[in-house]
Amino acid sequence: MLNWDDVLTAAPTLVTRESDGELVVVLPEQGKFVVLNATGARVLALADGTRTLREIADTLSAKFGAEPVQVAGDVLRFAQSLVERGALHVRKVM
């Protein structure tokens, strides 16, 4: 299970393509793909190995003027699903 201090990064084999305002994320090792809306694509872009989940949620909350508690829960659940699918990895912080 993820926690707020986890730092995420895209899987090294991840391939993305933008199409009709959505981001298609291809997981070649699994032979699967995921289609993300603009918000999901932003989460993936922010998961660049430099930000914690808390920082990603705070960034999105400020950008969209949304309630931080709601955004935080959504980001945590979404990030967990991308980790489970192999699109994101938890970067070990020393």
C-alpha positions as CSV (number, residue, x, y, z in Angstrom):
1,M,0.0,0.0,0.0
2,L,1.3,3.5,-0.9
3,N,1.8,6.2,1.6
4,W,2.1,10.0,1.3
5,D,5.9,10.1,1.4
6,D,6.3,7.6,-1.4
7,V,8.0,9.0,-4.5
8,L,6.8,7.4,-7.8
9,T,8.4,7.2,-11.2
10,A,7.2,5.8,-14.5
11,A,8.1,2.2,-15.3
12,P,11.2,2.3,-17.6
13,T,9.4,0.3,-20.4
14,L,6.3,2.6,-20.3
15,V,5.3,4.0,-23.7
16,T,2.8,6.9,-24.0
17,R,0.9,8.4,-26.9
18,E,-1.5,11.3,-26.8
19,S,-4.7,10.9,-28.8
20,D,-7.8,13.0,-28.9
21,G,-7.1,14.8,-25.6
22,E,-6.3,11.5,-23.8
23,L,-3.1,9.8,-22.9
24,V,-2.7,6.2,-24.0
25,V,-0.2,4.4,-21.7
26,V,1.1,1.2,-23.1
27,L,2.5,-1.5,-20.8
28,P,4.6,-3.6,-23.3
29,E,5.6,-6.3,-20.8
30,Q,2.0,-7.0,-20.1
31,G,0.6,-6.5,-23.6
32,K,-1.9,-4.0,-22.1
33,F,-2.8,-0.4,-22.3
34,V,-4.5,2.2,-20.1
35,V,-6.3,5.4,-21.3
36,L,-5.9,8.4,-19.0
37,N,-7.9,11.6,-19.1
38,A,-6.1,15.0,-18.7
39,T,-6.0,14.7,-14.9
40,G,-4.7,11.2,-14.9
41,A,-2.1,12.2,-17.5
42,R,-1.0,15.1,-15.1
43,V,-0.6,12.7,-12.2
44,L,1.6,10.5,-14.4
45,A,3.6,13.5,-15.5
46,L,4.1,14.6,-12.0
47,A,5.3,11.2,-10.9
48,D,8.7,11.9,-12.2
49,G,10.8,10.5,-9.3
50,T,11.2,13.9,-7.6
51,R,7.8,14.4,-5.9
52,T,6.1,12.6,-3.1
53,L,2.4,11.6,-3.5
54,R,1.6,14.4,-1.0
55,E,3.3,16.9,-3.3
56,I,1.5,15.6,-6.3
57,A,-1.9,15.9,-4.6
58,D,-1.0,19.4,-3.3
59,T,0.0,20.5,-6.8
60,L,-3.3,19.2,-8.4
61,S,-5.4,20.7,-5.6
62,A,-3.8,24.1,-6.2
63,K,-4.0,23.9,-10.0
64,F,-7.7,23.0,-10.0
65,G,-8.8,24.9,-6.9
66,A,-10.3,21.6,-5.6
67,E,-10.7,20.5,-2.0
68,P,-7.3,19.1,-0.8
69,V,-8.8,16.2,1.1
70,Q,-10.8,15.0,-1.9
71,V,-7.9,15.4,-4.3
72,A,-5.6,13.6,-1.9
73,G,-7.8,10.5,-1.7
74,D,-8.3,10.4,-5.5
75,V,-4.6,10.7,-6.2
76,L,-3.7,8.0,-3.7
77,R,-6.3,5.5,-5.2
78,F,-5.3,6.4,-8.7
79,A,-1.5,6.1,-8.1
80,Q,-2.1,2.7,-6.3
81,S,-4.0,1.4,-9.4
82,L,-1.1,2.5,-11.7
83,V,1.4,0.8,-9.4
84,E,-0.6,-2.4,-9.4
85,R,-0.8,-2.3,-13.2
86,G,3.0,-1.8,-13.5
87,A,2.8,1.8,-15.0
88,L,4.4,3.4,-11.9
89,H,7.1,2.2,-9.5
90,V,7.9,3.3,-6.0
91,R,11.3,4.9,-5.9
92,K,13.2,3.9,-2.9
93,V,14.3,6.9,-1.0
94,M,17.5,6.6,1.2
